[in-house]
């Protein structure tokens, strides 16, 4: 199960990296691409949601799954921190900004993946952009 969680995390990471690569050289655009990739397939899907929720629930009772969960989310936050540092080199606290952005993206991703979100994918992206601007300006 842990190997499957690891593999699933790698697939998500690859989709995020591809979004950043496709975004071009602008650091802000790359950061936004990383954040908003979660609102599009293959990340925003009911199938991935069901799988992810099973892993989340196991992370509370299985230490191996819990460690995998910590590693996956640490890698995600690290990606955000690196992109923030390139966008705003003067930013001192990239860690808390990454935590806040992760929480926002997780919530929006969850609602979109459930299929009954009271907002569109474009609105989710706009919220992520507003949150980013507020945190870093």
BAROLUM-819960 format. One record per residue: residue number from 0; x, y, z of N, C-alpha, C, O, CB in turn; residue in one letter. Coordinates in nm, 2 decimals, always signed. Glycine has a CB too. Layout:
REM residues N
SITE zami    n_x    n_y    n_z   ca_x   ca_y   ca_z    c_x    c_y    c_z    o_x    o_y    o_z   cb_x   cb_y   cb_z rose
SITE  NUM      X      Y      Z      X      Y      Z      X      Y      Z      X      Y      Z      X      Y      Z    A
...
REM end
This chain:
REM residues 137
SITE zami    n_x    n_y    n_z   ca_x   ca_y   ca_z    c_x    c_y    c_z    o_x    o_y    o_z   cb_x   cb_y   cb_z rose
SITE    0  +0.08  -0.12  +0.00  +0.00  +0.00  +0.00  +0.09  +0.12  +0.00  +0.06  +0.22  -0.07  -0.10  +0.00  +0.12    X
SITE    1  +0.19  +0.12  +0.08  +0.29  +0.24  +0.08  +0.35  +0.26  -0.05  +0.37  +0.38  -0.09  +0.39  +0.22  +0.19    X
SITE    2  +0.39  +0.15  -0.12  +0.45  +0.17  -0.25  +0.34  +0.23  -0.35  +0.38  +0.31  -0.44  +0.49  +0.03  -0.31    X
SITE    3  +0.22  +0.19  -0.34  +0.11  +0.25  -0.42  +0.10  +0.40  -0.39  +0.08  +0.48  -0.48  -0.02  +0.17  -0.40    X
SITE    4  +0.10  +0.43  -0.26  +0.09  +0.57  -0.23  +0.21  +0.65  -0.28  +0.19  +0.76  -0.33  +0.08  +0.59  -0.07    X
SITE    5  +0.33  +0.59  -0.27  +0.45  +0.66  -0.33  +0.43  +0.68  -0.48  +0.46  +0.79  -0.53  +0.57  +0.57  -0.30    X
SITE    6  +0.39  +0.58  -0.55  +0.37  +0.59  -0.69  +0.27  +0.69  -0.73  +0.29  +0.77  -0.82  +0.33  +0.45  -0.75    X
SITE    7  +0.16  +0.70  -0.65  +0.05  +0.80  -0.68  +0.11  +0.94  -0.65  +0.08  +1.03  -0.73  -0.07  +0.77  -0.59    X
SITE    8  +0.18  +0.95  -0.55  +0.25  +1.08  -0.52  +0.34  +1.12  -0.63  +0.35  +1.24  -0.66  +0.32  +1.08  -0.39    X
SITE    9  +0.42  +1.03  -0.68  +0.51  +1.06  -0.80  +0.43  +1.10  -0.92  +0.47  +1.19  -0.99  +0.59  +0.94  -0.83    X
SITE   10  +0.32  +1.04  -0.95  +0.23  +1.08  -1.06  +0.18  +1.22  -1.04  +0.18  +1.30  -1.14  +0.11  +0.99  -1.08    X
SITE   11  +0.14  +1.26  -0.92  +0.10  +1.40  -0.90  +0.21  +1.49  -0.91  +0.20  +1.60  -0.98  +0.04  +1.41  -0.75    X
SITE   12  +0.33  +1.46  -0.86  +0.45  +1.54  -0.87  +0.49  +1.56  -1.02  +0.53  +1.67  -1.06  +0.56  +1.47  -0.79    X
SITE   13  +0.48  +1.46  -1.10  +0.51  +1.47  -1.24  +0.41  +1.56  -1.31  +0.46  +1.64  -1.40  +0.51  +1.33  -1.31    X
SITE   14  +0.29  +1.56  -1.27  +0.19  +1.65  -1.34  +0.22  +1.79  -1.30  +0.21  +1.88  -1.38  +0.04  +1.61  -1.29    X
SITE   15  +0.26  +1.81  -1.17  +0.29  +1.95  -1.13  +0.42  +2.00  -1.20  +0.42  +2.11  -1.24  +0.32  +1.95  -0.97    X
SITE   16  +0.52  +1.91  -1.21  +0.64  +1.95  -1.28  +0.61  +1.98  -1.43  +0.67  +2.08  -1.48  +0.75  +1.84  -1.27    X
SITE   17  +0.53  +1.91  -1.49  +0.49  +1.93  -1.63  +0.42  +2.07  -1.64  +0.45  +2.14  -1.74  +0.40  +1.82  -1.68    X
SITE   18  +0.33  +2.10  -1.55  +0.26  +2.22  -1.55  +0.36  +2.34  -1.54  +0.35  +2.44  -1.62  +0.16  +2.23  -1.44    X
SITE   19  +0.46  +2.33  -1.46  +0.56  +2.43  -1.44  +0.64  +2.44  -1.57  +0.67  +2.56  -1.61  +0.65  +2.40  -1.32    X
SITE   20  +0.68  +2.33  -1.62  +0.76  +2.33  -1.74  +0.69  +2.40  -1.86  +0.74  +2.48  -1.94  +0.80  +2.19  -1.78    X
SITE   21  +0.56  +2.37  -1.87  +0.48  +2.43  -1.97  +0.45  +2.58  -1.96  +0.41  +2.65  -2.05  +0.35  +2.35  -1.98    X
SITE   22  +0.47  +2.63  -1.83  +0.44  +2.77  -1.80  +0.54  +2.87  -1.86  +0.51  +2.99  -1.86  +0.43  +2.78  -1.65    X
SITE   23  +0.65  +2.82  -1.90  +0.75  +2.92  -1.95  +0.84  +2.97  -1.84  +0.85  +2.91  -1.73  +0.68  +3.03  -2.02    X
SITE   24  +0.92  +3.07  -1.87  +1.03  +3.11  -1.78  +0.99  +3.21  -1.67  +1.06  +3.23  -1.57  +1.13  +3.18  -1.86    X
SITE   25  +0.87  +3.27  -1.68  +0.83  +3.37  -1.58  +0.81  +3.31  -1.44  +0.73  +3.22  -1.43  +0.70  +3.45  -1.62    X
SITE   26  +0.88  +3.35  -1.33  +0.87  +3.28  -1.20  +0.73  +3.29  -1.14  +0.69  +3.19  -1.08  +0.96  +3.35  -1.11    X
SITE   27  +0.66  +3.40  -1.16  +0.52  +3.41  -1.11  +0.43  +3.31  -1.18  +0.35  +3.24  -1.12  +0.47  +3.55  -1.12    X
SITE   28  +0.44  +3.31  -1.31  +0.36  +3.22  -1.39  +0.39  +3.07  -1.36  +0.30  +2.99  -1.35  +0.38  +3.24  -1.54    X
SITE   29  +0.51  +3.04  -1.33  +0.55  +2.90  -1.30  +0.49  +2.87  -1.16  +0.44  +2.75  -1.15  +0.70  +2.89  -1.29    X
SITE   30  +0.50  +2.96  -1.07  +0.44  +2.93  -0.93  +0.29  +2.91  -0.94  +0.23  +2.82  -0.88  +0.47  +3.05  -0.84    X
SITE   31  +0.22  +3.00  -1.02  +0.08  +2.98  -1.04  +0.04  +2.85  -1.11  -0.06  +2.79  -1.08  +0.02  +3.10  -1.11    X
SITE   32  +0.12  +2.81  -1.20  +0.10  +2.68  -1.27  +0.11  +2.57  -1.17  +0.03  +2.47  -1.18  +0.20  +2.67  -1.39    X
SITE   33  +0.21  +2.57  -1.09  +0.22  +2.47  -0.98  +0.10  +2.46  -0.89  +0.05  +2.35  -0.86  +0.35  +2.49  -0.90    X
SITE   34  +0.05  +2.58  -0.85  -0.06  +2.58  -0.76  -0.19  +2.54  -0.83  -0.27  +2.46  -0.77  -0.08  +2.72  -0.71    X
SITE   35  -0.21  +2.58  -0.95  -0.34  +2.56  -1.02  -0.35  +2.42  -1.10  -0.45  +2.38  -1.14  -0.37  +2.67  -1.11    X
SITE   36  -0.23  +2.36  -1.11  -0.24  +2.22  -1.18  -0.33  +2.13  -1.10  -0.38  +2.03  -1.16  -0.09  +2.17  -1.19    X
SITE   37  -0.34  +2.15  -0.97  -0.43  +2.06  -0.89  -0.58  +2.07  -0.93  -0.66  +1.99  -0.88  -0.41  +2.09  -0.75    X
SITE   38  -0.61  +2.18  -1.00  -0.75  +2.20  -1.04  -0.79  +2.14  -1.17  -0.90  +2.16  -1.22  -0.78  +2.35  -1.03    X
SITE   39  -0.69  +2.07  -1.24  -0.71  +2.02  -1.37  -0.68  +1.87  -1.36  -0.60  +1.82  -1.28  -0.62  +2.09  -1.48    X
SITE   40  -0.73  +1.79  -1.46  -0.69  +1.65  -1.47  -0.54  +1.65  -1.50  -0.49  +1.74  -1.58  -0.77  +1.57  -1.58    X
SITE   41  -0.47  +1.55  -1.46  -0.51  +1.43  -1.40  -0.52  +1.44  -1.24  -0.56  +1.35  -1.18  -0.41  +1.32  -1.43    X
SITE   42  -0.49  +1.56  -1.19  -0.49  +1.57  -1.04  -0.64  +1.59  -0.99  -0.68  +1.52  -0.90  -0.41  +1.69  -1.00    X
SITE   43  -0.71  +1.67  -1.06  -0.85  +1.69  -1.02  -0.94  +1.59  -1.08  -0.98  +1.60  -1.20  -0.90  +1.84  -1.05    X
SITE   44  -0.96  +1.48  -1.01  -1.04  +1.37  -1.06  -1.10  +1.29  -0.94  -1.04  +1.28  -0.84  -0.96  +1.27  -1.15    X
SITE   45  -1.22  +1.24  -0.97  -1.29  +1.17  -0.86  -1.21  +1.04  -0.83  -1.21  +1.00  -0.71  -1.43  +1.14  -0.90    X
SITE   46  -1.15  +0.98  -0.93  -1.07  +0.86  -0.90  -0.95  +0.89  -0.81  -0.93  +0.81  -0.72  -1.02  +0.80  -1.03    X
SITE   47  -0.88  +0.99  -0.84  -0.76  +1.03  -0.75  -0.81  +1.07  -0.62  -0.75  +1.03  -0.52  -0.68  +1.14  -0.82    X
SITE   48  -0.92  +1.14  -0.61  -0.97  +1.18  -0.48  -1.00  +1.05  -0.39  -0.96  +1.05  -0.28  -1.10  +1.26  -0.50    X
SITE   49  -1.07  +0.96  -0.45  -1.10  +0.83  -0.37  -0.98  +0.77  -0.32  -0.97  +0.72  -0.21  -1.19  +0.74  -0.46    X
SITE   50  -0.88  +0.76  -0.41  -0.75  +0.69  -0.37  -0.68  +0.77  -0.26  -0.63  +0.72  -0.16  -0.66  +0.68  -0.49    X
SITE   51  -0.68  +0.90  -0.28  -0.61  +0.99  -0.19  -0.67  +0.99  -0.05  -0.61  +0.98  +0.05  -0.61  +1.14  -0.24    X
SITE   52  -0.81  +0.99  -0.04  -0.88  +0.98  +0.08  -0.85  +0.85  +0.16  -0.84  +0.85  +0.28  -1.03  +1.00  +0.06    X
SITE   53  -0.84  +0.74  +0.08  -0.80  +0.61  +0.15  -0.66  +0.62  +0.21  -0.64  +0.58  +0.32  -0.81  +0.50  +0.04    X
SITE   54  -0.57  +0.68  +0.14  -0.43  +0.70  +0.19  -0.43  +0.79  +0.31  -0.37  +0.76  +0.41  -0.34  +0.75  +0.09    X
SITE   55  -0.51  +0.90  +0.30  -0.52  +0.99  +0.42  -0.57  +0.92  +0.54  -0.51  +0.94  +0.65  -0.61  +1.11  +0.38    X
SITE   56  -0.67  +0.84  +0.52  -0.73  +0.77  +0.64  -0.63  +0.67  +0.70  -0.62  +0.65  +0.82  -0.86  +0.70  +0.60    X
SITE   57  -0.55  +0.60  +0.61  -0.45  +0.51  +0.66  -0.34  +0.58  +0.73  -0.27  +0.52  +0.82  -0.40  +0.42  +0.55    X
SITE   58  -0.31  +0.70  +0.69  -0.20  +0.77  +0.76  -0.22  +0.79  +0.90  -0.12  +0.82  +0.98  -0.18  +0.91  +0.68    X
SITE   59  -0.34  +0.78  +0.95  -0.37  +0.80  +1.10  -0.34  +0.67  +1.18  -0.33  +0.68  +1.30  -0.51  +0.84  +1.11    X
SITE   60  -0.34  +0.56  +1.11  -0.33  +0.43  +1.18  -0.20  +0.35  +1.14  -0.17  +0.25  +1.21  -0.45  +0.35  +1.16    X
SITE   61  -0.14  +0.39  +1.03  -0.03  +0.31  +0.98  +0.10  +0.40  +0.97  +0.10  +0.49  +0.89  -0.06  +0.25  +0.84    X
SITE   62  +0.20  +0.37  +1.05  +0.31  +0.46  +1.06  +0.39  +0.46  +0.92  +0.45  +0.57  +0.89  +0.41  +0.41  +1.16    X
SITE   63  +0.39  +0.36  +0.85  +0.46  +0.36  +0.72  +0.38  +0.45  +0.62  +0.45  +0.53  +0.55  +0.47  +0.21  +0.66    X
SITE   64  +0.25  +0.44  +0.62  +0.17  +0.53  +0.54  +0.18  +0.67  +0.58  +0.19  +0.77  +0.50  +0.02  +0.49  +0.53    X
SITE   65  +0.19  +0.69  +0.71  +0.20  +0.83  +0.77  +0.33  +0.89  +0.72  +0.34  +1.01  +0.69  +0.20  +0.82  +0.92    X
SITE   66  +0.44  +0.81  +0.72  +0.57  +0.86  +0.68  +0.57  +0.90  +0.53  +0.62  +1.00  +0.49  +0.68  +0.76  +0.70    X
SITE   67  +0.50  +0.81  +0.45  +0.49  +0.84  +0.31  +0.41  +0.97  +0.29  +0.44  +1.05  +0.20  +0.42  +0.72  +0.23    X
SITE   68  +0.30  +0.98  +0.36  +0.22  +1.11  +0.36  +0.31  +1.23  +0.39  +0.30  +1.33  +0.32  +0.10  +1.09  +0.45    X
SITE   69  +0.38  +1.22  +0.49  +0.47  +1.33  +0.53  +0.57  +1.37  +0.42  +0.59  +1.48  +0.39  +0.54  +1.30  +0.66    X
SITE   70  +0.62  +1.26  +0.36  +0.72  +1.29  +0.25  +0.66  +1.35  +0.13  +0.72  +1.44  +0.07  +0.79  +1.15  +0.22    X
SITE   71  +0.54  +1.30  +0.09  +0.47  +1.36  -0.02  +0.44  +1.50  +0.00  +0.47  +1.59  -0.09  +0.35  +1.28  -0.06    X
SITE   72  +0.38  +1.53  +0.11  +0.35  +1.67  +0.14  +0.47  +1.76  +0.16  +0.46  +1.88  +0.12  +0.25  +1.68  +0.26    X
SITE   73  +0.57  +1.71  +0.22  +0.69  +1.79  +0.23  +0.75  +1.82  +0.09  +0.80  +1.93  +0.07  +0.80  +1.71  +0.32    X
SITE   74  +0.75  +1.73  +0.00  +0.79  +1.75  -0.13  +0.71  +1.85  -0.20  +0.76  +1.94  -0.28  +0.79  +1.62  -0.21    X
SITE   75  +0.58  +1.85  -0.18  +0.49  +1.95  -0.25  +0.52  +2.09  -0.19  +0.53  +2.18  -0.27  +0.34  +1.91  -0.22    X
SITE   76  +0.53  +2.10  -0.06  +0.56  +2.23  +0.00  +0.69  +2.28  -0.04  +0.71  +2.40  -0.06  +0.55  +2.22  +0.15    X
SITE   77  +0.79  +2.19  -0.05  +0.92  +2.23  -0.10  +0.92  +2.29  -0.24  +0.99  +2.38  -0.27  +1.02  +2.11  -0.09    X
SITE   78  +0.84  +2.22  -0.32  +0.82  +2.28  -0.46  +0.77  +2.42  -0.46  +0.81  +2.50  -0.53  +0.73  +2.19  -0.54    X
SITE   79  +0.67  +2.44  -0.37  +0.61  +2.58  -0.36  +0.72  +2.67  -0.31  +0.73  +2.78  -0.36  +0.49  +2.58  -0.26    X
SITE   80  +0.79  +2.63  -0.20  +0.90  +2.72  -0.15  +1.00  +2.76  -0.25  +1.04  +2.87  -0.26  +0.96  +2.65  -0.03    X
SITE   81  +1.05  +2.66  -0.33  +1.15  +2.69  -0.43  +1.09  +2.79  -0.53  +1.17  +2.88  -0.57  +1.19  +2.56  -0.50    X
SITE   82  +0.97  +2.77  -0.57  +0.91  +2.86  -0.67  +0.89  +3.00  -0.61  +0.90  +3.10  -0.68  +0.78  +2.80  -0.72    X
SITE   83  +0.85  +3.01  -0.49  +0.84  +3.14  -0.42  +0.97  +3.21  -0.42  +0.98  +3.33  -0.45  +0.78  +3.12  -0.28    X
SITE   84  +1.08  +3.13  -0.38  +1.21  +3.19  -0.37  +1.26  +3.25  -0.51  +1.33  +3.35  -0.51  +1.31  +3.09  -0.33    X
SITE   85  +1.22  +3.18  -0.61  +1.25  +3.23  -0.75  +1.17  +3.35  -0.79  +1.22  +3.44  -0.86  +1.24  +3.12  -0.85    X
SITE   86  +1.04  +3.35  -0.74  +0.95  +3.47  -0.77  +0.98  +3.59  -0.68  +0.99  +3.70  -0.73  +0.81  +3.42  -0.76    X
SITE   87  +1.00  +3.56  -0.56  +1.03  +3.67  -0.46  +1.15  +3.63  -0.38  +1.14  +3.59  -0.26  +0.90  +3.68  -0.36    X
SITE   88  +1.27  +3.66  -0.43  +1.39  +3.62  -0.36  +1.41  +3.69  -0.23  +1.48  +3.64  -0.14  +1.51  +3.65  -0.45    X
SITE   89  +1.34  +3.80  -0.21  +1.35  +3.87  -0.08  +1.26  +3.82  +0.02  +1.27  +3.85  +0.14  +1.32  +4.02  -0.10    X
SITE   90  +1.17  +3.72  -0.01  +1.07  +3.67  +0.08  +1.15  +3.59  +0.19  +1.22  +3.49  +0.16  +0.97  +3.58  +0.01    X
SITE   91  +1.13  +3.62  +0.31  +1.20  +3.56  +0.42  +1.13  +3.43  +0.46  +1.20  +3.33  +0.49  +1.21  +3.65  +0.54    X
SITE   92  +1.00  +3.43  +0.48  +0.93  +3.31  +0.53  +0.86  +3.24  +0.42  +0.74  +3.25  +0.40  +0.84  +3.35  +0.64    X
SITE   93  +0.93  +3.15  +0.34  +0.86  +3.08  +0.24  +0.79  +2.96  +0.30  +0.69  +2.91  +0.24  +0.96  +3.03  +0.13    X
SITE   94  +0.83  +2.91  +0.41  +0.77  +2.79  +0.47  +0.62  +2.81  +0.51  +0.54  +2.73  +0.47  +0.84  +2.75  +0.60    X
SITE   95  +0.59  +2.92  +0.58  +0.45  +2.94  +0.62  +0.37  +2.98  +0.50  +0.25  +2.94  +0.49  +0.45  +3.06  +0.72    X
SITE   96  +0.42  +3.05  +0.40  +0.35  +3.08  +0.28  +0.31  +2.95  +0.21  +0.20  +2.93  +0.16  +0.43  +3.17  +0.18    X
SITE   97  +0.41  +2.86  +0.20  +0.39  +2.73  +0.14  +0.28  +2.65  +0.21  +0.20  +2.58  +0.15  +0.52  +2.64  +0.13    X
SITE   98  +0.28  +2.65  +0.35  +0.18  +2.58  +0.43  +0.04  +2.64  +0.39  -0.05  +2.57  +0.37  +0.21  +2.60  +0.58    X
SITE   99  +0.03  +2.77  +0.39  -0.10  +2.84  +0.36  -0.15  +2.81  +0.22  -0.26  +2.78  +0.20  -0.09  +2.99  +0.38    X
SITE  100  -0.06  +2.81  +0.13  -0.10  +2.78  -0.01  -0.14  +2.64  -0.03  -0.23  +2.60  -0.10  +0.02  +2.82  -0.11    X
SITE  101  -0.07  +2.55  +0.04  -0.10  +2.40  +0.04  -0.24  +2.38  +0.09  -0.32  +2.31  +0.03  +0.00  +2.32  +0.11    X
SITE  102  -0.27  +2.45  +0.20  -0.41  +2.43  +0.26  -0.52  +2.49  +0.17  -0.62  +2.42  +0.15  -0.41  +2.51  +0.39    X
SITE  103  -0.49  +2.60  +0.11  -0.59  +2.65  +0.01  -0.61  +2.56  -0.11  -0.72  +2.53  -0.14  -0.54  +2.79  -0.04    X
SITE  104  -0.50  +2.52  -0.17  -0.51  +2.43  -0.28  -0.58  +2.30  -0.25  -0.66  +2.25  -0.32  -0.37  +2.40  -0.34    X
SITE  105  -0.54  +2.24  -0.13  -0.61  +2.11  -0.09  -0.76  +2.13  -0.08  -0.84  +2.05  -0.12  -0.55  +2.07  +0.04    X
SITE  106  -0.80  +2.24  -0.02  -0.95  +2.26  +0.00  -1.02  +2.28  -0.14  -1.12  +2.22  -0.16  -0.97  +2.38  +0.08    X
SITE  107  -0.96  +2.36  -0.22  -1.02  +2.38  -0.35  -1.02  +2.25  -0.44  -1.12  +2.22  -0.50  -0.95  +2.50  -0.43    X
SITE  108  -0.91  +2.18  -0.43  -0.89  +2.06  -0.50  -1.00  +1.96  -0.46  -1.06  +1.89  -0.54  -0.75  +1.99  -0.49    X
SITE  109  -1.02  +1.95  -0.33  -1.12  +1.86  -0.27  -1.26  +1.89  -0.32  -1.33  +1.80  -0.37  -1.11  +1.86  -0.12    X
SITE  110  -1.29  +2.01  -0.32  -1.43  +2.05  -0.36  -1.44  +2.03  -0.51  -1.55  +1.97  -0.56  -1.45  +2.20  -0.34    X
SITE  111  -1.34  +2.06  -0.59  -1.35  +2.04  -0.74  -1.36  +1.89  -0.77  -1.43  +1.84  -0.85  -1.23  +2.10  -0.81    X
SITE  112  -1.28  +1.81  -0.70  -1.28  +1.66  -0.72  -1.41  +1.59  -0.68  -1.44  +1.49  -0.74  -1.16  +1.60  -0.65    X
SITE  113  -1.47  +1.65  -0.58  -1.60  +1.59  -0.54  -1.71  +1.61  -0.65  -1.81  +1.54  -0.65  -1.65  +1.65  -0.41    X
SITE  114  -1.69  +1.71  -0.73  -1.78  +1.73  -0.84  -1.90  +1.82  -0.82  -1.98  +1.84  -0.90  -1.83  +1.60  -0.89    X
SITE  115  -1.90  +1.88  -0.70  -2.01  +1.97  -0.67  -1.97  +2.10  -0.61  -2.04  +2.16  -0.53  -2.11  +1.90  -0.57    X
SITE  116  -1.85  +2.15  -0.65  -1.80  +2.27  -0.60  -1.89  +2.39  -0.64  -1.94  +2.39  -0.75  -1.65  +2.29  -0.66    X
SITE  117  -1.90  +2.48  -0.55  -1.98  +2.60  -0.58  -1.90  +2.71  -0.65  -1.93  +2.83  -0.65  -2.04  +2.66  -0.45    X
SITE  118  -1.79  +2.66  -0.72  -1.71  +2.75  -0.80  -1.65  +2.67  -0.92  -1.65  +2.55  -0.92  -1.59  +2.81  -0.71    X
SITE  119  -1.60  +2.75  -1.02  -1.54  +2.68  -1.13  -1.39  +2.66  -1.12  -1.33  +2.72  -1.02  -1.57  +2.77  -1.26    X
SITE  120  -1.34  +2.59  -1.21  -1.19  +2.57  -1.21  -1.12  +2.71  -1.22  -1.02  +2.73  -1.16  -1.15  +2.48  -1.32    X
SITE  121  -1.17  +2.79  -1.31  -1.12  +2.92  -1.33  -1.13  +3.01  -1.20  -1.04  +3.08  -1.17  -1.18  +3.00  -1.45    X
SITE  122  -1.24  +3.00  -1.13  -1.25  +3.07  -1.01  -1.15  +3.02  -0.90  -1.10  +3.10  -0.82  -1.40  +3.06  -0.96    X
SITE  123  -1.13  +2.89  -0.90  -1.03  +2.83  -0.81  -0.90  +2.89  -0.84  -0.82  +2.92  -0.75  -1.03  +2.68  -0.81    X
SITE  124  -0.86  +2.89  -0.97  -0.73  +2.95  -1.00  -0.72  +3.10  -0.96  -0.62  +3.14  -0.92  -0.71  +2.94  -1.16    X
SITE  125  -0.83  +3.17  -0.98  -0.83  +3.31  -0.94  -0.81  +3.33  -0.79  -0.74  +3.42  -0.75  -0.96  +3.38  -0.99    X
SITE  126  -0.88  +3.24  -0.71  -0.86  +3.24  -0.57  -0.72  +3.22  -0.53  -0.66  +3.28  -0.44  -0.95  +3.14  -0.50    X
SITE  127  -0.66  +3.12  -0.59  -0.52  +3.08  -0.56  -0.43  +3.20  -0.60  -0.33  +3.23  -0.52  -0.47  +2.96  -0.64    X
SITE  128  -0.45  +3.27  -0.71  -0.37  +3.39  -0.74  -0.39  +3.50  -0.64  -0.29  +3.56  -0.60  -0.41  +3.43  -0.89    X
SITE  129  -0.51  +3.53  -0.60  -0.54  +3.63  -0.50  -0.47  +3.60  -0.37  -0.41  +3.68  -0.31  -0.69  +3.65  -0.48    X
SITE  130  -0.48  +3.47  -0.33  -0.42  +3.43  -0.20  -0.27  +3.45  -0.21  -0.20  +3.50  -0.12  -0.45  +3.28  -0.17    X
SITE  131  -0.21  +3.41  -0.33  -0.07  +3.42  -0.35  -0.02  +3.57  -0.34  +0.07  +3.60  -0.27  -0.03  +3.36  -0.49    X
SITE  132  -0.10  +3.65  -0.41  -0.06  +3.80  -0.41  -0.07  +3.86  -0.27  +0.01  +3.94  -0.23  -0.16  +3.87  -0.51    X
SITE  133  -0.17  +3.81  -0.20  -0.19  +3.87  -0.06  -0.08  +3.82  +0.03  -0.03  +3.90  +0.11  -0.33  +3.82  +0.00    X
SITE  134  -0.04  +3.69  +0.02  +0.07  +3.64  +0.11  +0.20  +3.70  +0.08  +0.28  +3.72  +0.17  +0.07  +3.49  +0.09    X
SITE  135  +0.23  +3.73  -0.05  +0.37  +3.77  -0.09  +0.38  +3.91  -0.11  +0.50  +3.96  -0.13  +0.41  +3.69  -0.21    X
SITE  136  +0.28  +3.99  -0.11  +0.29  +4.14  -0.13  +0.28  +4.21  +0.00  +0.29  +4.34  +0.00  +0.19  +4.19  -0.23    X
REM end
